[in-house]
Amino acid sequence: MEKFYWFSIFAAANGFFLLLLAVNISMLRVKNKISYGDGGNKKLMKAIRVHCNGTEQVPIFGFAILALTLTNASNLTLSLLVVIFTVSRLIHAYGMLFRKHILRQIGAGVSYLSQVIAVIALLALIIKV
């Protein structure tokens, strides 16, 4: 289990966060009596987009973290990547939901940077640089 510690932390934290975003959508649907689509409701549109963005980014990064785990990346590498990526997704979602454009940009940028670093670290482990 110790080997998969950071991957497990990643899966639990990001899975829970995506669940909260999905619950937010459901609550808005109930509150506004909208069963399908977004009904033209701007808050619901935004909530759906935030959740979709998370579901676009989290699985890809999860694969990279799993691959890094399986190729014996250091705990430092895994912990930094998992924590930084997870915090960046929280910042991004907050920025989108509460119209804080700079936080949305920072969250997106750090998410992308985390993914690039994860891929480079994985390639370095594979090539044994």
N, CA, C and O atoms as a GROMACS GRO file, in nm:
protein
  516
    1MET      N    1   0.083  -0.121   0.000
    1MET     CA    2   0.000   0.000   0.000
    1MET      C    3   0.086   0.125   0.000
    1MET      O    4   0.050   0.225  -0.062
    2GLU      N    5   0.200   0.120   0.071
    2GLU     CA    6   0.285   0.237   0.079
    2GLU      C    7   0.328   0.286  -0.059
    2GLU      O    8   0.339   0.406  -0.082
    3LYS      N    9   0.350   0.193  -0.150
    3LYS     CA   10   0.392   0.229  -0.285
    3LYS      C   11   0.286   0.317  -0.354
    3LYS      O   12   0.320   0.405  -0.432
    4PHE      N   13   0.161   0.292  -0.326
    4PHE     CA   14   0.052   0.363  -0.393
    4PHE      C   15  -0.006   0.476  -0.307
    4PHE      O   16  -0.115   0.525  -0.336
    5TYR      N   17   0.066   0.517  -0.204
    5TYR     CA   18   0.015   0.618  -0.112
    5TYR      C   19  -0.026   0.746  -0.184
    5TYR      O   20  -0.140   0.791  -0.168
    6TRP      N   21   0.063   0.806  -0.262
    6TRP     CA   22   0.032   0.934  -0.326
    6TRP      C   23  -0.070   0.920  -0.436
    6TRP      O   24  -0.150   1.011  -0.459
    7PHE      N   25  -0.070   0.806  -0.505
    7PHE     CA   26  -0.174   0.783  -0.604
    7PHE      C   27  -0.310   0.773  -0.534
    7PHE      O   28  -0.409   0.826  -0.584
    8SER      N   29  -0.314   0.706  -0.420
    8SER     CA   30  -0.438   0.693  -0.343
    8SER      C   31  -0.486   0.827  -0.291
    8SER      O   32  -0.606   0.857  -0.295
    9ILE      N   33  -0.394   0.909  -0.242
    9ILE     CA   34  -0.429   1.044  -0.198
    9ILE      C   35  -0.488   1.124  -0.314
    9ILE      O   36  -0.590   1.190  -0.301
   10PHE      N   37  -0.420   1.115  -0.430
   10PHE     CA   38  -0.469   1.184  -0.550
   10PHE      C   39  -0.611   1.140  -0.584
   10PHE      O   40  -0.700   1.223  -0.603
   11ALA      N   41  -0.633   1.007  -0.590
   11ALA     CA   42  -0.764   0.954  -0.630
   11ALA      C   43  -0.872   0.995  -0.530
   11ALA      O   44  -0.982   1.033  -0.570
   12ALA      N   45  -0.842   0.987  -0.401
   12ALA     CA   46  -0.941   1.022  -0.300
   12ALA      C   47  -0.974   1.171  -0.303
   12ALA      O   48  -1.091   1.208  -0.304
   13ALA      N   49  -0.872   1.255  -0.304
   13ALA     CA   50  -0.895   1.400  -0.299
   13ALA      C   51  -0.966   1.450  -0.424
   13ALA      O   52  -1.064   1.525  -0.415
   14ASN      N   53  -0.917   1.410  -0.540
   14ASN     CA   54  -0.977   1.459  -0.664
   14ASN      C   55  -1.111   1.394  -0.692
   14ASN      O   56  -1.201   1.457  -0.749
   15GLY      N   57  -1.126   1.267  -0.653
   15GLY     CA   58  -1.257   1.202  -0.666
   15GLY      C   59  -1.362   1.270  -0.579
   15GLY      O   60  -1.475   1.292  -0.624
   16PHE      N   61  -1.324   1.303  -0.456
   16PHE     CA   62  -1.417   1.372  -0.366
   16PHE      C   63  -1.451   1.510  -0.420
   16PHE      O   64  -1.567   1.552  -0.416
   17PHE      N   65  -1.351   1.581  -0.469
   17PHE     CA   66  -1.375   1.715  -0.523
   17PHE      C   67  -1.470   1.709  -0.644
   17PHE      O   68  -1.561   1.791  -0.654
   18LEU      N   69  -1.449   1.613  -0.735
   18LEU     CA   70  -1.539   1.600  -0.849
   18LEU      C   71  -1.680   1.563  -0.803
   18LEU      O   72  -1.779   1.606  -0.862
   19LEU      N   73  -1.689   1.482  -0.698
   19LEU     CA   74  -1.820   1.449  -0.642
   19LEU      C   75  -1.891   1.574  -0.590
   19LEU      O   76  -2.010   1.592  -0.614
   20LEU      N   77  -1.817   1.660  -0.520
   20LEU     CA   78  -1.876   1.785  -0.470
   20LEU      C   79  -1.925   1.872  -0.586
   20LEU      O   80  -2.032   1.934  -0.577
   21LEU      N   81  -1.848   1.878  -0.692
   21LEU     CA   82  -1.891   1.956  -0.809
   21LEU      C   83  -2.017   1.897  -0.872
   21LEU      O   84  -2.105   1.971  -0.917
   22ALA      N   85  -2.027   1.765  -0.875
   22ALA     CA   86  -2.147   1.700  -0.928
   22ALA      C   87  -2.268   1.725  -0.839
   22ALA      O   88  -2.378   1.748  -0.889
   23VAL      N   89  -2.248   1.722  -0.708
   23VAL     CA   90  -2.357   1.750  -0.614
   23VAL      C   91  -2.404   1.895  -0.631
   23VAL      O   92  -2.524   1.922  -0.623
   24ASN      N   93  -2.311   1.985  -0.655
   24ASN     CA   94  -2.348   2.125  -0.680
   24ASN      C   95  -2.442   2.135  -0.801
   24ASN      O   96  -2.540   2.209  -0.798
   25ILE      N   97  -2.412   2.060  -0.906
   25ILE     CA   98  -2.498   2.059  -1.025
   25ILE      C   99  -2.636   2.005  -0.988
   25ILE      O  100  -2.738   2.064  -1.025
   26SER      N  101  -2.640   1.895  -0.915
   26SER     CA  102  -2.769   1.836  -0.877
   26SER      C  103  -2.851   1.931  -0.791
   26SER      O  104  -2.972   1.943  -0.810
   27MET      N  105  -2.787   1.998  -0.698
   27MET     CA  106  -2.860   2.094  -0.613
   27MET      C  107  -2.916   2.208  -0.696
   27MET      O  108  -3.028   2.252  -0.673
   28LEU      N  109  -2.838   2.257  -0.792
   28LEU     CA  110  -2.888   2.365  -0.878
   28LEU      C  111  -3.004   2.316  -0.965
   28LEU      O  112  -3.099   2.389  -0.990
   29ARG      N  113  -2.995   2.191  -1.012
   29ARG     CA  114  -3.105   2.134  -1.092
   29ARG      C  115  -3.234   2.128  -1.011
   29ARG      O  116  -3.341   2.165  -1.059
   30VAL      N  117  -3.223   2.080  -0.887
   30VAL     CA  118  -3.341   2.069  -0.800
   30VAL      C  119  -3.395   2.208  -0.770
   30VAL      O  120  -3.515   2.233  -0.782
   31LYS      N  121  -3.308   2.298  -0.730
   31LYS     CA  122  -3.349   2.434  -0.692
   31LYS      C  123  -3.420   2.505  -0.808
   31LYS      O  124  -3.520   2.574  -0.787
   32ASN      N  125  -3.368   2.486  -0.930
   32ASN     CA  126  -3.423   2.557  -1.046
   32ASN      C  127  -3.517   2.472  -1.131
   32ASN      O  128  -3.565   2.516  -1.235
   33LYS      N  129  -3.544   2.349  -1.084
   33LYS     CA  130  -3.636   2.257  -1.153
   33LYS      C  131  -3.596   2.238  -1.299
   33LYS      O  132  -3.676   2.253  -1.391
   34ILE      N  133  -3.467   2.204  -1.318
   34ILE     CA  134  -3.414   2.179  -1.452
   34ILE      C  135  -3.363   2.036  -1.456
   34ILE      O  136  -3.262   2.003  -1.394
   35SER      N  137  -3.435   1.950  -1.529
   35SER     CA  138  -3.397   1.809  -1.533
   35SER      C  139  -3.290   1.778  -1.637
   35SER      O  140  -3.202   1.696  -1.613
   36TYR      N  141  -3.297   1.845  -1.752
   36TYR     CA  142  -3.205   1.815  -1.862
   36TYR      C  143  -3.136   1.942  -1.909
   36TYR      O  144  -3.194   2.050  -1.907
   37GLY      N  145  -3.013   1.926  -1.952
   37GLY     CA  146  -2.940   2.041  -2.005
   37GLY      C  147  -2.917   2.144  -1.896
   37GLY      O  148  -2.910   2.112  -1.778
   38ASP      N  149  -2.904   2.269  -1.940
   38ASP     CA  150  -2.880   2.376  -1.844
   38ASP      C  151  -2.998   2.472  -1.832
   38ASP      O  152  -2.998   2.560  -1.746
   39GLY      N  153  -3.100   2.453  -1.917
   39GLY     CA  154  -3.220   2.534  -1.910
   39GLY      C  155  -3.196   2.684  -1.927
   39GLY      O  156  -3.281   2.765  -1.893
   40GLY      N  157  -3.079   2.720  -1.980
   40GLY     CA  158  -3.046   2.861  -1.996
   40GLY      C  159  -3.006   2.928  -1.866
   40GLY      O  160  -2.986   3.050  -1.862
   41ASN      N  161  -2.993   2.852  -1.760
   41ASN     CA  162  -2.956   2.906  -1.629
   41ASN      C  163  -2.804   2.923  -1.622
   41ASN      O  164  -2.729   2.826  -1.632
   42LYS      N  165  -2.760   3.048  -1.606
   42LYS     CA  166  -2.616   3.077  -1.609
   42LYS      C  167  -2.538   3.009  -1.496
   42LYS      O  168  -2.426   2.963  -1.518
   43LYS      N  169  -2.596   3.002  -1.377
   43LYS     CA  170  -2.527   2.935  -1.266
   43LYS      C  171  -2.510   2.786  -1.295
   43LYS      O  172  -2.405   2.727  -1.267
   44LEU      N  173  -2.614   2.726  -1.350
   44LEU     CA  174  -2.606   2.584  -1.384
   44LEU      C  175  -2.508   2.561  -1.498
   44LEU      O  176  -2.432   2.465  -1.495
   45MET      N  177  -2.508   2.648  -1.597
   45MET     CA  178  -2.411   2.638  -1.707
   45MET      C  179  -2.269   2.639  -1.653
   45MET      O  180  -2.185   2.559  -1.693
   46LYS      N  181  -2.244   2.732  -1.562
   46LYS     CA  182  -2.111   2.747  -1.504
   46LYS      C  183  -2.073   2.623  -1.423
   46LYS      O  184  -1.961   2.573  -1.432
   47ALA      N  185  -2.168   2.574  -1.343
   47ALA     CA  186  -2.141   2.456  -1.259
   47ALA      C  187  -2.111   2.334  -1.346
   47ALA      O  188  -2.021   2.255  -1.314
   48ILE      N  189  -2.184   2.318  -1.454
   48ILE     CA  190  -2.160   2.206  -1.545
   48ILE      C  191  -2.023   2.219  -1.608
   48ILE      O  192  -1.949   2.121  -1.619
   49ARG      N  193  -1.987   2.340  -1.651
   49ARG     CA  194  -1.858   2.362  -1.715
   49ARG      C  195  -1.741   2.334  -1.619
   49ARG      O  196  -1.640   2.277  -1.658
   50VAL      N  197  -1.756   2.377  -1.493
   50VAL     CA  198  -1.651   2.353  -1.393
   50VAL      C  199  -1.632   2.203  -1.373
   50VAL      O  200  -1.520   2.154  -1.369
   51HIS      N  201  -1.743   2.130  -1.358
   51HIS     CA  202  -1.735   1.986  -1.340
   51HIS      C  203  -1.673   1.919  -1.463
   51HIS      O  204  -1.587   1.832  -1.450
   52CYS      N  205  -1.716   1.959  -1.580
   52CYS     CA  206  -1.661   1.901  -1.704
   52CYS      C  207  -1.512   1.927  -1.715
   52CYS      O  208  -1.436   1.839  -1.756
   53ASN      N  209  -1.470   2.047  -1.680
   53ASN     CA  210  -1.327   2.078  -1.688
   53ASN      C  211  -1.247   1.987  -1.596
   53ASN      O  212  -1.141   1.938  -1.634
   54GLY      N  213  -1.298   1.964  -1.477
   54GLY     CA  214  -1.231   1.872  -1.385
   54GLY      C  215  -1.225   1.731  -1.440
   54GLY      O  216  -1.123   1.664  -1.429
   55THR      N  217  -1.335   1.686  -1.500
   55THR     CA  218  -1.336   1.550  -1.555
   55THR      C  219  -1.249   1.537  -1.679
   55THR      O  220  -1.212   1.426  -1.718
   56GLU      N  221  -1.214   1.649  -1.741
   56GLU     CA  222  -1.120   1.647  -1.854
   56GLU      C  223  -0.976   1.636  -1.805
   56GLU      O  224  -0.895   1.568  -1.867
   57GLN      N  225  -0.944   1.704  -1.695
   57GLN     CA  226  -0.805   1.714  -1.650
   57GLN      C  227  -0.763   1.604  -1.552
   57GLN      O  228  -0.653   1.551  -1.563
   58VAL      N  229  -0.849   1.570  -1.460
   58VAL     CA  230  -0.812   1.479  -1.351
   58VAL      C  231  -0.774   1.338  -1.401
   58VAL      O  232  -0.671   1.287  -1.356
   59PRO      N  233  -0.849   1.276  -1.489
   59PRO     CA  234  -0.811   1.139  -1.530
   59PRO      C  235  -0.674   1.133  -1.600
   59PRO      O  236  -0.597   1.041  -1.576
   60ILE      N  237  -0.645   1.229  -1.686
   60ILE     CA  238  -0.518   1.228  -1.757
   60ILE      C  239  -0.402   1.241  -1.659
   60ILE      O  240  -0.303   1.168  -1.669
   61PHE      N  241  -0.414   1.333  -1.564
   61PHE     CA  242  -0.310   1.349  -1.464
   61PHE      C  243  -0.301   1.224  -1.376
   61PHE      O  244  -0.192   1.183  -1.336
   62GLY      N  245  -0.415   1.164  -1.348
   62GLY     CA  246  -0.417   1.039  -1.270
   62GLY      C  247  -0.338   0.928  -1.336
   62GLY      O  248  -0.266   0.854  -1.270
   63PHE      N  249  -0.351   0.917  -1.468
   63PHE     CA  250  -0.272   0.816  -1.541
   63PHE      C  251  -0.123   0.845  -1.528
   63PHE      O  252  -0.043   0.753  -1.510
   64ALA      N  253  -0.086   0.971  -1.536
   64ALA     CA  254   0.056   1.007  -1.524
   64ALA      C  255   0.107   0.974  -1.384
   64ALA      O  256   0.217   0.922  -1.370
   65ILE      N  257   0.028   1.004  -1.280
   65ILE     CA  258   0.070   0.974  -1.143
   65ILE      C  259   0.079   0.823  -1.122
   65ILE      O  260   0.171   0.775  -1.056
   66LEU      N  261  -0.015   0.749  -1.177
   66LEU     CA  262  -0.009   0.604  -1.166
   66LEU      C  263   0.116   0.549  -1.236
   66LEU      O  264   0.185   0.464  -1.181
   67ALA      N  265   0.143   0.599  -1.355
   67ALA     CA  266   0.263   0.554  -1.428
   67ALA      C  267   0.390   0.590  -1.352
   67ALA      O  268   0.483   0.510  -1.344
   68LEU      N  269   0.394   0.710  -1.295
   68LEU     CA  270   0.509   0.749  -1.214
   68LEU      C  271   0.524   0.658  -1.092
   68LEU      O  272   0.635   0.621  -1.054
   69THR      N  273   0.413   0.623  -1.031
   69THR     CA  274   0.416   0.532  -0.917
   69THR      C  275   0.472   0.396  -0.957
   69THR      O  276   0.556   0.338  -0.888
   70LEU      N  277   0.423   0.346  -1.070
   70LEU     CA  278   0.466   0.214  -1.116
   70LEU      C  279   0.611   0.211  -1.163
   70LEU      O  280   0.673   0.104  -1.166
   71THR      N  281   0.665   0.326  -1.200
   71THR     CA  282   0.805   0.332  -1.242
   71THR      C  283   0.895   0.379  -1.128
   71THR      O  284   1.010   0.419  -1.150
   72ASN      N  285   0.842   0.374  -1.006
   72ASN     CA  286   0.919   0.404  -0.885
   72ASN      C  287   0.972   0.547  -0.877
   72ASN      O  288   1.087   0.570  -0.840
   73ALA      N  289   0.887   0.643  -0.911
   73ALA     CA  290   0.923   0.784  -0.890
   73ALA      C  291   0.939   0.807  -0.740
   73ALA      O  292   0.881   0.735  -0.659
   74SER      N  293   1.016   0.907  -0.705
   74SER     CA  294   1.039   0.935  -0.563
   74SER      C  295   0.912   0.987  -0.496
   74SER      O  296   0.824   1.044  -0.561
   75ASN      N  297   0.905   0.966  -0.366
   75ASN     CA  298   0.792   1.019  -0.289
   75ASN      C  299   0.785   1.170  -0.298
   75ASN      O  300   0.676   1.227  -0.300
   76LEU      N  301   0.900   1.236  -0.303
   76LEU     CA  302   0.902   1.382  -0.315
   76LEU      C  303   0.837   1.425  -0.445
   76LEU      O  304   0.753   1.515  -0.446
   77THR      N  305   0.874   1.360  -0.555
   77THR     CA  306   0.816   1.393  -0.686
   77THR      C  307   0.666   1.372  -0.684
   77THR      O  308   0.589   1.459  -0.725
   78LEU      N  309   0.623   1.255  -0.637
   78LEU     CA  310   0.481   1.223  -0.634
   78LEU      C  311   0.403   1.318  -0.544
   78LEU      O  312   0.297   1.366  -0.582
   79SER      N  313   0.456   1.344  -0.425
   79SER     CA  314   0.384   1.430  -0.331
   79SER      C  315   0.369   1.572  -0.385
   79SER      O  316   0.261   1.631  -0.378
   80LEU      N  317   0.478   1.626  -0.438
   80LEU     CA  318   0.471   1.762  -0.492
   80LEU      C  319   0.372   1.771  -0.608
   80LEU      O  320   0.291   1.863  -0.613
   81LEU      N  321   0.380   1.676  -0.699
   81LEU     CA  322   0.289   1.679  -0.815
   81LEU      C  323   0.143   1.665  -0.771
   81LEU      O  324   0.057   1.739  -0.819
   82VAL      N  325   0.116   1.572  -0.682
   82VAL     CA  326  -0.022   1.549  -0.638
   82VAL      C  327  -0.077   1.671  -0.565
   82VAL      O  328  -0.188   1.716  -0.594
   83VAL      N  329  -0.001   1.725  -0.472
   83VAL     CA  330  -0.048   1.839  -0.394
   83VAL      C  331  -0.065   1.962  -0.483
   83VAL      O  332  -0.167   2.030  -0.476
   84ILE      N  333   0.034   1.991  -0.564
   84ILE     CA  334   0.027   2.111  -0.650
   84ILE      C  335  -0.087   2.100  -0.750
   84ILE      O  336  -0.162   2.196  -0.768
   85PHE      N  337  -0.102   1.984  -0.814
   85PHE     CA  338  -0.211   1.967  -0.911
   85PHE      C  339  -0.347   1.981  -0.841
   85PHE      O  340  -0.435   2.051  -0.891
   86THR      N  341  -0.364   1.914  -0.727
   86THR     CA  342  -0.492   1.917  -0.658
   86THR      C  343  -0.529   2.059  -0.614
   86THR      O  344  -0.643   2.102  -0.631
   87VAL      N  345  -0.434   2.130  -0.558
   87VAL     CA  346  -0.459   2.268  -0.517
   87VAL      C  347  -0.491   2.355  -0.640
   87VAL      O  348  -0.579   2.441  -0.634
   88SER      N  349  -0.420   2.332  -0.749
   88SER     CA  350  -0.447   2.411  -0.870
   88SER      C  351  -0.587   2.387  -0.924
   88SER      O  352  -0.650   2.479  -0.975
   89ARG      N  353  -0.637   2.263  -0.912
   89ARG     CA  354  -0.774   2.234  -0.957
   89ARG      C  355  -0.876   2.304  -0.867
   89ARG      O  356  -0.979   2.352  -0.915
   90LEU      N  357  -0.848   2.309  -0.737
   90LEU     CA  358  -0.937   2.381  -0.645
   90LEU      C  359  -0.940   2.530  -0.678
   90LEU      O  360  -1.046   2.592  -0.682
   91ILE      N  361  -0.822   2.586  -0.702
   91ILE     CA  362  -0.813   2.728  -0.737
   91ILE      C  363  -0.885   2.756  -0.868
   91ILE      O  364  -0.957   2.856  -0.880
   92HIS      N  365  -0.866   2.669  -0.965
   92HIS     CA  366  -0.932   2.687  -1.095
   92HIS      C  367  -1.084   2.685  -1.080
   92HIS      O  368  -1.153   2.771  -1.134
   93ALA      N  369  -1.135   2.586  -1.009
   93ALA     CA  370  -1.280   2.574  -0.991
   93ALA      C  371  -1.336   2.695  -0.917
   93ALA      O  372  -1.440   2.749  -0.954
   94TYR      N  373  -1.267   2.738  -0.812
   94TYR     CA  374  -1.311   2.856  -0.738
   94TYR      C  375  -1.315   2.978  -0.831
   94TYR      O  376  -1.411   3.054  -0.831
   95GLY      N  377  -1.210   2.994  -0.910
   95GLY     CA  378  -1.204   3.106  -1.004
   95GLY      C  379  -1.318   3.104  -1.104
   95GLY      O  380  -1.373   3.208  -1.138
   96MET      N  381  -1.353   2.985  -1.152
   96MET     CA  382  -1.464   2.974  -1.248
   96MET      C  383  -1.598   3.000  -1.181
   96MET      O  384  -1.682   3.072  -1.235
   97LEU      N  385  -1.619   2.940  -1.064
   97LEU     CA  386  -1.749   2.951  -0.998
   97LEU      C  387  -1.777   3.092  -0.946
   97LEU      O  388  -1.892   3.136  -0.944
   98PHE      N  389  -1.673   3.162  -0.904
   98PHE     CA  390  -1.693   3.292  -0.841
   98PHE      C  391  -1.635   3.408  -0.923
   98PHE      O  392  -1.607   3.515  -0.870
   99ARG      N  393  -1.618   3.383  -1.053
   99ARG     CA  394  -1.576   3.485  -1.149
   99ARG      C  395  -1.450   3.560  -1.106
   99ARG      O  396  -1.444   3.683  -1.110
  100LYS      N  397  -1.352   3.485  -1.064
  100LYS     CA  398  -1.221   3.539  -1.030
  100LYS      C  399  -1.126   3.496  -1.142
  100LYS      O  400  -1.060   3.393  -1.133
  101HIS      N  401  -1.122   3.576  -1.247
  101HIS     CA  402  -1.052   3.538  -1.370
  101HIS      C  403  -0.906   3.505  -1.345
  101HIS      O  404  -0.854   3.409  -1.402
  102ILE      N  405  -0.838   3.582  -1.262
  102ILE     CA  406  -0.696   3.558  -1.237
  102ILE      C  407  -0.675   3.423  -1.169
  102ILE      O  408  -0.578   3.353  -1.199
  103LEU      N  409  -0.765   3.385  -1.077
  103LEU     CA  410  -0.753   3.254  -1.011
  103LEU      C  411  -0.780   3.141  -1.110
  103LEU      O  412  -0.716   3.037  -1.104
  104ARG      N  413  -0.874   3.163  -1.198
  104ARG     CA  414  -0.902   3.064  -1.302
  104ARG      C  415  -0.778   3.044  -1.388
  104ARG      O  416  -0.742   2.930  -1.419
  105GLN      N  417  -0.713   3.153  -1.428
  105GLN     CA  418  -0.594   3.143  -1.510
  105GLN      C  419  -0.479   3.075  -1.436
  105GLN      O  420  -0.411   2.989  -1.491
  106ILE      N  421  -0.458   3.116  -1.311
  106ILE     CA  422  -0.350   3.056  -1.232
  106ILE      C  423  -0.376   2.906  -1.214
  106ILE      O  424  -0.286   2.825  -1.233
  107GLY      N  425  -0.498   2.871  -1.179
  107GLY     CA  426  -0.532   2.730  -1.160
  107GLY      C  427  -0.510   2.648  -1.286
  107GLY      O  428  -0.455   2.538  -1.281
  108ALA      N  429  -0.553   2.702  -1.400
  108ALA     CA  430  -0.535   2.631  -1.526
  108ALA      C  431  -0.387   2.620  -1.560
  108ALA      O  432  -0.339   2.513  -1.598
  109GLY      N  433  -0.315   2.729  -1.547
  109GLY     CA  434  -0.173   2.729  -1.581
  109GLY      C  435  -0.093   2.632  -1.496
  109GLY      O  436  -0.009   2.558  -1.548
  110VAL      N  437  -0.119   2.630  -1.366
  110VAL     CA  438  -0.046   2.539  -1.277
  110VAL      C  439  -0.087   2.394  -1.304
  110VAL      O  440  -0.005   2.303  -1.293
  111SER      N  441  -0.214   2.372  -1.338
  111SER     CA  442  -0.258   2.236  -1.375
  111SER      C  443  -0.181   2.187  -1.497
  111SER      O  444  -0.131   2.075  -1.499
  112TYR      N  445  -0.172   2.272  -1.599
  112TYR     CA  446  -0.099   2.234  -1.721
  112TYR      C  447   0.048   2.211  -1.691
  112TYR      O  448   0.107   2.115  -1.739
  113LEU      N  449   0.107   2.301  -1.613
  113LEU     CA  450   0.248   2.288  -1.578
  113LEU      C  451   0.273   2.158  -1.502
  113LEU      O  452   0.372   2.090  -1.526
  114SER      N  453   0.184   2.123  -1.410
  114SER     CA  454   0.196   1.998  -1.335
  114SER      C  455   0.194   1.878  -1.430
  114SER      O  456   0.271   1.783  -1.412
  115GLN      N  457   0.107   1.884  -1.529
  115GLN     CA  458   0.098   1.774  -1.625
  115GLN      C  459   0.225   1.764  -1.709
  115GLN      O  460   0.273   1.654  -1.735
  116VAL      N  461   0.279   1.877  -1.751
  116VAL     CA  462   0.403   1.877  -1.829
  116VAL      C  463   0.516   1.818  -1.745
  116VAL      O  464   0.593   1.735  -1.794
  117ILE      N  465   0.528   1.862  -1.621
  117ILE     CA  466   0.635   1.813  -1.533
  117ILE      C  467   0.618   1.662  -1.509
  117ILE      O  468   0.717   1.588  -1.509
  118ALA      N  469   0.494   1.617  -1.490
  118ALA     CA  470   0.470   1.473  -1.470
  118ALA      C  471   0.513   1.393  -1.592
  118ALA      O  472   0.574   1.286  -1.578
  119VAL      N  473   0.483   1.442  -1.710
  119VAL     CA  474   0.521   1.371  -1.833
  119VAL      C  475   0.673   1.370  -1.849
  119VAL      O  476   0.731   1.267  -1.885
  120ILE      N  477   0.737   1.482  -1.824
  120ILE     CA  478   0.884   1.489  -1.833
  120ILE      C  479   0.949   1.396  -1.731
  120ILE      O  480   1.045   1.326  -1.764
  121ALA      N  481   0.897   1.394  -1.609
  121ALA     CA  482   0.950   1.306  -1.505
  121ALA      C  483   0.933   1.160  -1.546
  121ALA      O  484   1.022   1.078  -1.525
  122LEU      N  485   0.819   1.128  -1.603
  122LEU     CA  486   0.793   0.991  -1.649
  122LEU      C  487   0.890   0.952  -1.761
  122LEU      O  488   0.948   0.844  -1.759
  123LEU      N  489   0.906   1.041  -1.857
  123LEU     CA  490   1.001   1.013  -1.966
  123LEU      C  491   1.143   0.996  -1.913
  123LEU      O  492   1.218   0.910  -1.960
  124ALA      N  493   1.181   1.078  -1.817
  124ALA     CA  494   1.315   1.068  -1.758
  124ALA      C  495   1.334   0.933  -1.689
  124ALA      O  496   1.440   0.872  -1.699
  125LEU      N  497   1.231   0.885  -1.619
  125LEU     CA  498   1.239   0.755  -1.554
  125LEU      C  499   1.247   0.642  -1.656
  125LEU      O  500   1.319   0.544  -1.637
  126ILE      N  501   1.172   0.656  -1.764
  126ILE     CA  502   1.170   0.551  -1.866
  126ILE      C  503   1.305   0.546  -1.938
  126ILE      O  504   1.359   0.438  -1.963
  127ILE      N  505   1.358   0.662  -1.973
  127ILE     CA  506   1.483   0.670  -2.049
  127ILE      C  507   1.603   0.656  -1.954
  127ILE      O  508   1.715   0.633  -1.999
  128LYS      N  509   1.578   0.671  -1.824
  128LYS     CA  510   1.683   0.662  -1.721
  128LYS      C  511   1.786   0.774  -1.734
  128LYS      O  512   1.906   0.752  -1.726
  129VAL      N  513   1.734   0.895  -1.755
  129VAL     CA  514   1.823   1.012  -1.767
  129VAL      C  515   1.878   1.048  -1.632
  129VAL      O  516   1.955   1.143  -1.621
   0.00000   0.00000   0.00000
